Amino acid sequence: MEKTYIFGHKNPDTDSVTSAIALSYLKNEQGLEAIPVVLDNINSETEFVLKYFGIKTPEYINDVKLKIEDVEYYKDYYVTEKVSILKAYELIKEKNVTAIPVIAENQKLLGLVTLKTIANELIGGNFNKIETSYNNIKETLNGKEIYKSNNEVKGNILVAAYRSQTIMTDIEMDSNTILIVGDREKVIDYAIENRVAQLILTGGQILTKEQEELAIKNKVNVISTNYDSFYTSKLINLSAYVKTLLSDARIESVRKSDYLDTLLNKSAKKGYNNYPVVNEKGKCDGLIRITDIKKKNKKKVILVDHNEMEQSVIGLEEAEIVEIVDHHKIGDLTTSKPINFRNMGVGSTNTIVYMMYKESRIEIPKKIAGLMIAGIMSDTLNLTSPTTTAYDIEAIEKLTEISGIDREDFVMQMFRKGTDISKKTTEEIVTSDLKTFQIDNMKVGVAQVFTLEAEELLENKEKYIEAMEKIKDARGYSMLILYLTDIVKKGSYALYTESAKEVLKAAMDIERIHQGIYRKGILSRKKQIIPKLMKMI
């Protein structure tokens, strides 16, 4: 079954992580193979919640870009180095392609043979020498085994076209000779006596009893073919090992884990069409042809707690979004076909997931209920945020019954862990919950830190402002604003880059503004802050 990845936004918070886990459980119960993942390291609050309920941290993924393994290519398509040139050619034609990878016995990639390579060998190659095997010769000439002493055959090709007397007096034969001969008894005797490496009898010729006994004694390989000497001489070079066509040039291959767009860019620059595909151990898995790339098995994803490209995973445009569950404003995402898009004005994504459980009549396990409580209480600041709705309160009451936890004690422990910033750097504090918004042509960053020690943080506000200016320039923001939200006082202090000063002043509708300005009741970034900023930019 194809996997579906469920994840929240970058800078994952408790609501995004827990809703991804809760929704994954629901989807799996409904028969979908869903996997919760995260796009970055989880924060201390979320880490506490997962440990509290004994839930493993979801796997991290960097992107959902298409990789070579996600597209259809010629899997298990290759030949070993000792296959004949003819066999390689037949496999190429069978697949209707123009090349085939060549591998060693351990499946390590050795090189690539193309139709052009084969044609060059047939036209301009060395027709006098060959390195092959007894079996390759027999198969290529559709021959019959008379006697085989050695399977390895290497030497100079000779066709018995002269008179018998001339051959026996002027032509030397030895263990490096591969003789093609028809009904020439004396020449055959001469060849066997001189212990040639390989004797090829044409026209269906066979050995006499005496000749066969001598061939066995002298360990001379013998094959009989119904082809005439002329056709045999033209065909025998195709019995050579395919490895003899390989050059010492660097092999242009791709790994299964490589990105498809990287391969396409490489192909555009180099002009190659055929690329052997290898795994991480260098073993060949097949061949990919740029002109044959048609079916792309896009990664299936479900987004929770966001619906904007800027806040989502790298390569989202290359994935297939199958569903979105969110409680924020509708962003800039588009899809190629209709999807399930559940968007509600509630305080937490987990509240929506709770409703989905109810509608599906699927029982919520105690641990999952606990995770959902954490997500709702974190996003609504213990149900005190202006985003809190009757739906959130109903969900919390029902989930508390299911989980059986002491909710108040748990929530206070969670907030203490979540607001502990003693081990974080200034930059980590600023970026721990930094969300990016594209407003008109401006990239706006709004960070929010929930704390029990807001006034203590403000004593070092110059450090935070300096860090914000650096982050703004480094990440290409037009402006950056940081809200220090005091959970106890239920209000927020604002710090900002100089570029945000006038916009923030207009959004607050005040005549004068200063760093660390406090506004009581400002708790929600999405409901109280972002809408006003959007109007003023």
C-alpha positions in Angstrom: 0.0 0.0 0.0 1.3 3.5 -0.9 2.3 5.6 2.1 0.8 9.0 2.9 2.8 11.4 4.9 1.0 13.7 7.4 2.8 16.8 8.7 2.4 20.3 10.1 4.3 23.4 9.3 7.9 24.3 9.6 9.0 25.1 13.2 6.6 22.5 14.4 4.6 23.3 17.6 2.6 21.1 19.8 -0.7 21.4 17.9 0.9 20.6 14.5 2.8 17.6 15.8 0.0 16.1 17.9 -2.6 16.6 15.3 -0.4 14.9 12.7 -0.1 11.9 15.0 -3.8 11.8 15.9 -4.9 12.1 12.3 -2.4 9.4 11.2 -4.0 7.0 13.7 -7.5 7.8 12.4 -6.4 7.4 8.8 -4.7 4.0 9.6 -7.9 2.8 11.3 -9.7 3.8 8.0 -7.4 1.6 6.0 -4.8 4.2 4.8 -1.1 3.7 5.5 -0.5 7.1 7.1 2.8 8.2 8.6 3.2 11.2 10.8 6.4 13.2 10.2 7.9 16.5 11.2 9.8 19.1 9.2 12.2 20.2 11.9 13.2 19.6 15.5 10.4 19.6 17.9 10.3 22.2 20.7 10.7 21.5 24.4 7.0 21.6 25.1 6.2 19.1 22.4 9.0 16.9 23.6 7.6 16.9 27.1 4.1 16.0 25.8 5.4 13.0 23.7 7.4 11.7 26.6 4.5 12.1 29.0 2.3 9.9 26.9 5.1 7.5 25.7 4.8 8.4 22.1 7.8 8.2 19.8 8.8 11.5 18.1 7.7 11.3 14.4 10.4 10.8 11.8 12.0 13.9 10.3 11.7 14.5 6.5 13.6 17.2 4.7 11.5 17.3 1.6 8.9 15.5 -0.6 10.7 16.2 -3.9 10.5 13.5 -6.6 13.5 11.1 -6.6 14.6 8.7 -9.2 13.0 5.9 -7.1 9.6 7.7 -7.5 9.5 7.5 -11.3 9.2 4.5 -13.5 12.5 3.3 -15.0 13.8 0.0 -16.4 14.2 -1.9 -13.1 16.4 -5.1 -13.0 17.6 -4.3 -16.5 21.4 -5.0 -17.0 23.8 -7.7 -18.2 26.8 -9.2 -16.6 30.2 -8.4 -18.0 30.6 -11.9 -19.6 27.4 -11.9 -21.6 27.9 -11.8 -25.3 27.6 -8.6 -27.4 24.8 -10.3 -29.3 22.9 -11.1 -26.1 23.2 -7.5 -24.9 22.0 -6.2 -28.3 19.0 -8.5 -28.2 18.0 -7.2 -24.8 18.4 -3.6 -25.9 16.1 -4.3 -28.9 13.7 -6.2 -26.7 13.2 -3.1 -24.5 13.2 -0.8 -27.5 15.9 1.4 -25.9 19.4 2.3 -27.0 21.6 1.2 -24.1 22.1 -1.3 -21.3 24.2 -1.2 -18.1 27.0 -3.8 -17.6 27.6 -5.2 -14.2 30.2 -7.4 -12.4 29.1 -10.7 -10.8 28.5 -8.8 -7.5 26.1 -6.4 -9.4 28.5 -3.5 -9.1 28.1 -1.2 -12.1 31.0 -1.4 -14.6 29.7 0.8 -17.4 27.1 1.3 -20.2 26.9 -0.2 -23.6 24.9 1.6 -26.3 23.8 0.7 -29.8 26.3 3.3 -31.0 29.1 1.5 -29.2 28.1 -1.9 -30.7 27.9 -0.3 -34.2 31.3 1.2 -33.9 32.7 -2.1 -32.8 31.1 -3.9 -35.8 32.4 -1.3 -38.3 35.7 -0.3 -36.9 36.6 -2.9 -34.3 39.4 -5.4 -34.2 38.1 -8.4 -36.1 41.2 -10.6 -35.6 41.0 -11.0 -31.9 38.3 -12.0 -29.5 37.8 -12.6 -25.8 34.8 -14.7 -25.0 33.6 -18.1 -23.7 32.8 -21.4 -25.3 29.2 -21.0 -24.3 28.9 -17.6 -25.9 30.3 -18.9 -29.1 28.0 -21.9 -29.1 24.9 -19.6 -28.4 25.9 -16.9 -30.9 26.4 -19.5 -33.7 23.5 -21.6 -32.7 26.0 -24.3 -32.5 26.4 -27.8 -31.1 28.8 -28.8 -28.4 31.3 -31.4 -29.7 33.9 -31.1 -26.9 34.6 -28.5 -24.2 37.9 -28.4 -22.4 37.9 -24.7 -21.3 35.0 -22.3 -21.1 37.3 -19.2 -21.4 38.3 -18.5 -25.0 40.8 -15.8 -26.0 42.9 -15.5 -29.1 43.2 -14.7 -32.8 40.5 -15.6 -35.2 41.5 -17.5 -38.3 39.3 -18.6 -41.2 40.6 -21.5 -43.3 40.3 -19.9 -46.7 43.6 -21.0 -48.2 44.6 -24.4 -49.7 45.3 -27.1 -47.1 48.9 -27.3 -48.1 49.4 -23.5 -47.8 47.8 -23.5 -44.3 49.9 -26.3 -43.1 53.2 -24.9 -44.4 52.7 -21.1 -44.0 50.1 -20.6 -41.2 51.1 -21.0 -37.6 48.5 -22.3 -35.2 48.7 -22.6 -31.4 46.8 -22.3 -28.2 45.9 -18.7 -29.1 44.2 -19.6 -32.4 40.4 -19.8 -32.9 39.9 -21.6 -36.2 36.8 -21.4 -38.4 36.9 -24.3 -40.9 34.5 -26.3 -43.1 34.9 -29.7 -44.7 38.8 -29.7 -44.6 39.9 -32.9 -43.0 43.7 -32.2 -43.2 43.3 -28.6 -41.8 41.2 -30.0 -39.0 43.8 -32.6 -38.2 46.5 -29.9 -38.3 44.6 -27.6 -36.0 44.0 -30.3 -33.4 47.6 -31.5 -33.5 48.7 -27.9 -32.8 46.3 -27.6 -29.9 44.3 -24.6 -31.1 42.2 -22.9 -28.4 38.9 -23.3 -30.3 37.8 -25.2 -33.4 34.6 -24.1 -35.1 33.3 -26.5 -37.7 30.9 -24.9 -40.2 28.3 -26.3 -42.5 27.3 -28.9 -39.9 30.7 -30.6 -40.1 31.5 -33.1 -37.4 34.7 -34.8 -36.3 35.7 -38.4 -37.1 36.1 -40.7 -34.1 39.9 -40.4 -34.3 39.8 -36.6 -34.5 37.4 -36.4 -31.5 39.7 -38.6 -29.5 42.7 -36.4 -30.4 40.8 -33.3 -29.6 40.0 -34.6 -26.1 43.6 -35.6 -25.6 44.9 -32.3 -26.7 42.1 -30.4 -24.9 40.9 -28.6 -28.0 37.4 -27.0 -27.7 35.2 -28.0 -30.6 31.8 -26.5 -31.7 29.8 -27.4 -34.9 27.5 -24.9 -36.5 25.2 -25.2 -39.5 26.2 -21.7 -40.7 28.7 -21.5 -43.5 32.2 -20.1 -43.0 31.5 -16.7 -44.4 28.5 -16.1 -42.1 30.2 -17.6 -39.1 33.2 -15.3 -39.6 30.9 -12.3 -39.6 28.9 -13.4 -36.6 31.6 -14.7 -34.3 32.7 -11.2 -33.1 29.3 -10.8 -31.6 30.1 -13.6 -29.2 32.7 -11.5 -27.5 32.2 -10.5 -23.9 30.2 -7.3 -23.7 32.8 -6.0 -21.2 35.3 -5.6 -24.1 33.2 -2.7 -25.4 33.6 -0.7 -22.1 35.9 2.3 -22.1 37.8 3.8 -19.2 35.6 6.9 -19.3 33.8 8.0 -16.1 30.4 6.3 -15.8 27.5 8.8 -15.7 25.1 7.1 -13.3 22.4 8.2 -10.9 21.4 6.9 -7.4 17.9 5.9 -6.6 17.9 8.6 -3.9 18.9 11.4 -6.3 16.4 14.1 -7.0 14.7 13.9 -10.4 15.2 17.6 -11.1 19.0 17.2 -10.5 19.1 14.5 -13.1 17.1 16.6 -15.6 19.5 19.5 -15.1 22.5 17.2 -15.6 21.0 15.7 -18.7 20.3 19.2 -20.2 23.9 20.1 -19.7 25.5 16.9 -20.9 23.0 15.9 -23.5 22.9 12.2 -22.3 19.7 10.2 -22.4 20.6 7.0 -20.7 21.7 6.7 -17.1 22.3 3.5 -15.1 20.5 3.6 -11.7 22.5 2.4 -8.6 21.6 2.0 -5.0 23.6 3.5 -2.1 26.0 0.6 -2.2 26.8 1.1 -5.9 24.9 -1.9 -7.1 23.0 -1.5 -10.3 19.2 -1.5 -10.3 18.4 -0.7 -13.9 18.4 2.1 -16.4 16.5 5.4 -16.6 16.0 7.2 -19.9 15.1 10.9 -19.9 12.9 10.6 -22.9 10.9 7.7 -21.3 10.1 9.4 -18.0 6.3 9.4 -18.0 4.7 8.0 -14.9 5.8 9.8 -11.7 4.7 8.3 -8.4 4.3 11.5 -6.4 4.5 11.3 -2.7 1.0 11.6 -1.1 0.7 14.1 1.7 -1.8 15.5 4.1 -1.2 18.9 5.6 -2.3 19.8 9.1 -2.2 23.2 10.9 -1.1 25.1 7.7 -2.1 25.6 4.1 0.6 28.0 2.8 3.5 27.0 0.6 6.0 29.1 2.5 5.2 27.3 5.8 5.3 23.8 4.3 7.8 21.2 3.2 10.5 21.7 0.5 9.3 20.3 -2.8 5.6 20.4 -2.0 4.8 21.4 -5.6 6.2 17.9 -6.6 3.9 16.0 -4.2 0.2 15.1 -4.4 -1.7 16.9 -1.7 -4.7 14.6 -0.9 -6.1 16.5 2.1 -5.7 19.6 4.3 -6.9 20.0 7.9 -6.3 23.5 9.2 -7.7 26.3 11.4 -5.8 29.2 9.8 -6.7 31.6 7.0 -6.7 30.1 3.5 -3.3 30.6 1.9 -1.8 30.2 -1.5 -1.8 26.4 -2.1 -3.4 25.0 -5.3 -4.0 21.4 -6.3 -4.5 19.8 -9.7 -7.7 18.1 -8.6 -10.4 18.4 -5.9 -9.3 17.3 -2.4 -10.8 17.2 1.1 -10.1 20.6 2.7 -11.3 20.9 6.3 -10.9 24.5 7.4 -12.6 25.8 10.5 -12.4 28.9 12.7 -11.5 27.0 15.9 -8.6 27.3 18.3 -6.7 24.2 17.4 -6.3 21.7 14.5 -6.8 18.9 17.1 -10.4 20.2 17.6 -11.1 19.5 13.9 -9.4 16.1 14.2 -11.6 15.3 17.2 -14.7 16.1 15.1 -13.4 13.7 12.4 -13.1 10.9 14.9 -16.7 11.5 16.0 -17.9 11.6 12.4 -16.1 8.3 11.6 -17.3 6.7 14.9 -13.7 5.5 15.6 -12.7 5.2 19.2 -9.9 7.5 20.4 -7.2 5.7 22.4 -6.2 7.2 25.8 -2.8 8.3 24.6 -4.1 9.9 21.5 -6.7 11.7 23.5 -3.9 13.1 25.8 -1.9 14.3 22.8 -5.0 16.1 21.4 -5.6 17.8 24.8 -2.0 19.0 24.7 -2.5 20.4 21.2 -5.7 22.2 22.0 -4.5 23.6 25.3 -1.2 24.8 23.8 -2.8 26.6 20.9 -5.6 28.2 23.0 -3.4 29.0 26.0 -5.5 26.9 28.3 -8.7 28.0 26.6 -8.0 31.7 27.3 -7.0 32.8 23.8 -9.6 34.8 21.8 -9.5 32.0 19.2 -11.1 29.6 21.7 -14.6 28.4 20.6 -17.3 26.2 22.1 -16.0 23.4 19.8 -12.6 23.5 21.6 -14.2 23.4 25.0 -16.4 20.5 24.0 -13.4 18.6 22.6 -11.4 19.2 25.7 -14.1 17.9 28.0 -14.7 14.7 26.1 -11.0 14.1 25.6 -10.3 14.6 29.3 -12.8 11.9 30.0 -11.2 9.5 27.6 -7.6 10.2 28.7 -8.3 10.1 32.4 -5.5 12.5 33.1 -5.4 15.3 35.7 -5.7 18.0 33.0 -4.8 21.1 35.1 -1.7 19.5 36.5 -0.7 18.2 33.1 -1.2 21.6 31.4 0.8 23.5 34.0 3.7 21.0 33.6 3.5 21.4 29.8 3.6 25.2 30.0 6.5 25.1 32.4 8.5 22.9 30.0 7.4 24.9 27.0 8.4 28.3 28.4 11.8 27.1 29.7 14.3 28.9 27.5 17.3 28.8 29.8 19.3 26.5 27.4 18.4 28.3 24.2 20.4 31.0 22.4 18.9 34.3 21.5 18.5 33.2 17.8 16.9 29.9 18.9 14.3 31.8 21.0 13.5 34.2 18.1 13.1 31.4 15.5 11.5 28.7 17.7 8.1 29.6 16.5 8.7 31.9 13.6 6.1 31.8 10.9 6.5 33.4 7.4 3.7 35.2 5.6 3.8 36.5 2.0 1.8 39.7 2.1 1.7 41.3 -1.3 5.3 41.4 -2.4 6.7 41.4 1.1 8.1 38.5 3.1 7.0 39.1 6.7 8.1 37.1 9.7 6.1 37.0 12.9 7.5 35.1 15.8 5.8 34.3 19.1 7.2 33.1 22.4 5.0 32.0 25.2 6.6 32.6 28.6 6.2 33.0 32.3 9.1 35.4 32.4 8.4 38.0 29.8 9.7 41.0 31.9 13.0 39.1 32.5 13.4 38.6 28.8 12.8 42.3 28.1 15.8 43.2 30.3 17.9 41.9 27.3 15.7 43.2 24.6 18.6 44.8 22.7 20.1 41.3 22.2 16.8 40.1 20.7 16.5 43.1 18.4 20.0 42.7 17.2 19.4 39.0 16.5 16.2 39.8 14.7 17.9 42.3 12.4 20.5 39.6 11.5 17.9 37.0 10.9 15.9 39.4 8.7 18.8 40.1 6.5 20.1 36.5 6.3 16.7 35.0 5.4 15.4 37.8 3.2 12.6 39.1 5.3 11.1 42.5 4.6 10.4 42.9 8.3 10.4 40.7 11.5 8.3 41.0 14.6 8.6 39.1 17.8 5.7 38.8 20.4 6.6 37.8 23.9 3.3 36.5 25.2 3.0 36.4 29.0 0.7 33.4 29.9 0.0 34.7 33.4 -0.7 38.4 32.5 -2.5 37.3 29.3 -0.9 39.9 27.1 2.1 40.4 24.8 5.1 42.5 24.4 6.3 43.4 20.9 9.8 43.7 19.6 10.5 44.5 15.9 13.1 45.3 13.3 13.3 48.9 12.3 11.6 48.1 8.9 8.5 47.0 10.8 8.1 50.0 13.0 5.6 52.1 11.0 3.6 49.1 9.9 3.3 47.9 13.5 2.4 51.3 14.7 -0.4 51.5 12.2 -1.6 48.0 13.0 -1.8 48.9 16.7 -3.5 52.2 15.8 -1.3 54.2 18.1 0.7 57.5 17.7 3.9 56.4 19.4 5.6 53.0 19.6 8.6 51.7 21.3 10.5 48.4 21.6 8.8 46.1 24.1 5.4 47.8 23.9 2.8 45.8 25.9 -0.8 45.1 24.8 -3.1 43.3 27.2 -5.3 40.6 25.7 -3.1 40.1 22.6 -2.6 36.3 22.6 -3.4 35.1 19.1 -1.0 35.6 16.2 -3.4 34.3 13.6 -6.6 36.1 14.9 -5.3 39.3 16.5 -2.0 40.1 14.8 -1.7 38.8 11.2 -5.1 40.2 10.0 -4.2 43.7 11.1 -0.7 43.5 9.6 -2.2 42.4 6.3 -4.5 45.5 6.2 -1.6 47.9 6.9 0.9 46.5 4.3 
